[in-house]
């Protein structure tokens, strides 16, 4: 209703759901996600790998992306199991044609590992801490320089 009332384009919005919320009332969540997706709203499953979700739900959900939880990213170079799990999520996402977003990227080595292993997007303090709107243009310029 808000999108219609304000004449906003639905594909400019993204809704993030955690696995925990998804599992609380799975049937309702699936219906809601399908409705949002049919409207053009992007849907992301946040904190993937930290909850108790069932992989069987992934094929039922019209997801646009999965966010790999920062707990895996922070351990990429210290724990080989974190690499295995992260690679598994990346492969699963590629197979399902779902975009991947790594959360909590703080170092160049984490970014390099993720790029080398096919992660689509990353977010974290490596790029920027929260900034006021007035600092956004210079922050974007700095991030673009970092990523090129």
TORRO-243854 format. One line per field, with one value per residue (C-alpha): residue in one letter; x, y, z; residue number from 1. Coordinates in nm, 4 decimals, padded with zeros to 6 digits, always signed. Each point is the difference from the previous one (the first is absolute). Layout:
# TORRO-243854
aa = c(a  ...) $
xx = c(X  ...) $
yy = c(Y  ...) $
zz = c(Z  ...) $
i = c(NUM  ...) $
This chain:
# TORRO-243854
aa = c(x  x  x  x  x  x  x  x  x  x  x  x  x  x  x  x  x  x  x  x  x  x  x  x  x  x  x  x  x  x  x  x  x  x  x  x  x  x  x  x  x  x  x  x  x  x  x  x  x  x  x  x  x  x  x  x  x  x  x  x  x  x  x  x  x  x  x  x  x  x  x  x  x  x  x  x  x  x  x  x  x  x  x  x  x  x  x  x  x  x  x  x  x  x  x  x  x  x  x  x  x  x  x  x  x  x  x  x  x  x  x  x  x  x  x  x  x  x  x  x  x  x  x  x  x  x  x  x  x  x  x  x  x  x  x  x  x  x  x  x  x  x  x  x  x  x  x  x) $
xx = c(+00.0000  +00.2835  +00.1669  -00.3241  -00.0896  +00.3379  +00.0318  +00.3325  +00.1650  +00.0015  +00.3309  +00.1778  -00.0840  +00.1610  -00.1378  +00.2410  -00.1238  +00.2059  -00.0160  -00.1499  -00.2940  -00.0471  -00.0194  -00.2437  -00.2938  +00.1343  -00.3269  -00.0844  +00.3562  -00.0099  -00.3328  +00.1267  +00.3313  -00.1774  -00.2379  +00.2823  +00.2002  -00.2956  -00.0297  +00.3651  +00.1387  +00.3410  +00.0194  +00.3210  +00.0560  +00.2263  +00.2457  -00.0075  +00.1565  -00.0533  -00.3568  -00.1868  -00.1396  -00.0581  +00.1635  -00.3248  -00.1578  +00.2564  -00.1501  -00.3479  +00.1028  +00.0415  +00.3125  +00.2195  +00.2980  +00.1509  +00.2106  +00.2876  +00.0254  +00.3005  +00.0898  +00.1223  +00.1713  +00.1940  +00.1479  +00.0898  +00.3763  +00.0038  -00.2381  -00.0003  -00.3550  -00.1169  +00.1439  -00.1771  -00.3337  +00.0364  +00.0954  -00.3022  -00.2334  +00.1593  -00.0461  -00.3572  -00.0818  +00.1575  -00.1976  -00.3249  +00.0888  -00.0180  +00.2355  +00.2358  +00.0927  +00.2774  -00.0609  +00.2695  +00.2873  +00.2741  +00.3284  +00.1456  +00.0830  -00.3644  -00.1085  +00.2572  -00.1062  -00.3649  +00.0704  +00.2157  -00.2789  -00.2809  -00.1821  -00.2181  -00.0042  +00.1554  -00.0750  +00.1914  +00.2395  +00.2646  -00.2207  -00.1442  -00.1340  -00.3381  +00.0277  -00.2278  -00.1761  +00.2244  +00.3064  -00.1592  +00.1443  +00.3603  -00.0602  -00.1328  +00.3012  +00.2363  -00.1815  +00.0095  +00.3766  +00.0398  -00.1972  +00.1737) $
yy = c(+00.0000  +00.2397  -00.0611  +00.0764  +00.2971  +00.1661  -00.1191  -00.1707  -00.2585  -00.3358  -00.1140  +00.2788  -00.1712  -00.2970  -00.1908  -00.1982  -00.2939  -00.2013  -00.3784  +00.0217  +00.2096  -00.2323  -00.3052  +00.1532  -00.0298  -00.1562  -00.0199  +00.3658  +00.1043  -00.1900  +00.1615  +00.3466  -00.0428  -00.1241  +00.2966  +00.2519  -00.1617  +00.0015  +00.3742  +00.0489  +00.0539  -00.1649  -00.2559  -00.0942  -00.2749  +00.1581  -00.1728  -00.3144  -00.2968  +00.1128  -00.1139  -00.3262  +00.0264  -00.2923  +00.0027  -00.1402  +00.3448  +00.1698  -00.1398  +00.1159  +00.3592  +00.2574  +00.1468  +00.2584  -00.0424  -00.1766  +00.1858  -00.2031  +00.0739  +00.1942  -00.2797  -00.2044  +00.2942  +00.1033  -00.3507  -00.0506  +00.0042  -00.1557  -00.2930  -00.2296  -00.1060  +00.3595  -00.0145  -00.3291  +00.1318  +00.3308  -00.1829  -00.2240  +00.2977  +00.1606  -00.3199  -00.0454  +00.3580  -00.0331  -00.3180  +00.1654  +00.3183  +00.2061  +00.2913  -00.0271  +00.2779  -00.0445  +00.1879  +00.1395  +00.0284  +00.1829  -00.0906  -00.0003  -00.3696  -00.0841  +00.2037  -00.1716  -00.3463  +00.0820  +00.1444  -00.3016  -00.2343  +00.1719  +00.2049  +00.2611  +00.2805  +00.0888  +00.2425  +00.0956  +00.2397  -00.0580  +00.2167  +00.2374  +00.0445  +00.1735  +00.3596  +00.3047  +00.0774  +00.3031  -00.2311  -00.2433  +00.1424  -00.0145  -00.3429  -00.1385  +00.1392  -00.1637  -00.3371  +00.0146  +00.0595  -00.2948  -00.2340  +00.0866) $
zz = c(+00.0000  +00.0849  -00.3376  -00.1817  +00.2181  -00.0581  -00.3619  +00.0693  -00.2222  +00.1886  -00.1492  +00.1882  +00.3306  +00.1673  +00.2969  +00.2159  +00.2050  +00.2449  +00.0050  +00.3481  -00.1225  -00.2949  +00.2254  +00.2499  -00.2407  -00.3166  -00.1926  +00.0666  -00.0852  -00.3310  -00.0951  +00.0926  -00.1814  -00.3130  +00.0084  +00.0463  -00.2774  -00.2395  +00.0646  -00.0950  +00.3508  +00.0491  +00.2810  +00.1831  +00.2546  +00.2639  +00.2359  -00.2119  +00.1734  +00.3577  +00.0595  -00.0207  -00.3477  -00.2261  -00.3403  -00.1386  +00.0359  -00.2218  -00.3181  +00.1058  +00.0601  -00.2774  +00.1609  -00.1688  +00.2297  +00.2987  +00.2531  +00.1380  +00.3694  +00.1237  +00.2415  -00.2984  -00.1698  +00.3109  +00.0255  -00.3679  +00.0567  +00.3463  -00.0413  -00.3053  +00.0863  -00.0473  -00.3510  -00.0717  +00.1243  -00.1853  -00.3203  +00.0490  +00.0294  -00.3065  -00.2014  +00.1200  -00.0937  -00.3453  -00.0620  +00.1037  -00.1912  +00.3183  +00.0615  +00.2976  +00.2404  +00.2556  +00.3242  +00.2245  -00.2474  +00.1882  -00.1710  -00.3498  +00.0358  +00.0755  -00.3018  -00.2234  +00.1150  -00.0633  -00.3464  -00.0902  +00.1091  -00.1875  +00.2615  -00.1723  +00.2584  +00.3321  +00.2768  +00.3078  +00.1649  -00.2695  -00.2198  +00.2568  +00.3453  +00.0188  -00.1211  +00.0033  -00.3283  -00.0570  -00.0140  -00.2446  -00.3263  +00.1233  +00.1566  -00.3281  -00.1839  +00.2504  -00.0283  -00.3812  +00.0143  +00.2404  -00.2269  -00.3258) $
i = c(1  2  3  4  5  6  7  8  9  10  11  12  13  14  15  16  17  18  19  20  21  22  23  24  25  26  27  28  29  30  31  32  33  34  35  36  37  38  39  40  41  42  43  44  45  46  47  48  49  50  51  52  53  54  55  56  57  58  59  60  61  62  63  64  65  66  67  68  69  70  71  72  73  74  75  76  77  78  79  80  81  82  83  84  85  86  87  88  89  90  91  92  93  94  95  96  97  98  99  100  101  102  103  104  105  106  107  108  109  110  111  112  113  114  115  116  117  118  119  120  121  122  123  124  125  126  127  128  129  130  131  132  133  134  135  136  137  138  139  140  141  142  143  144  145  146  147  148) $
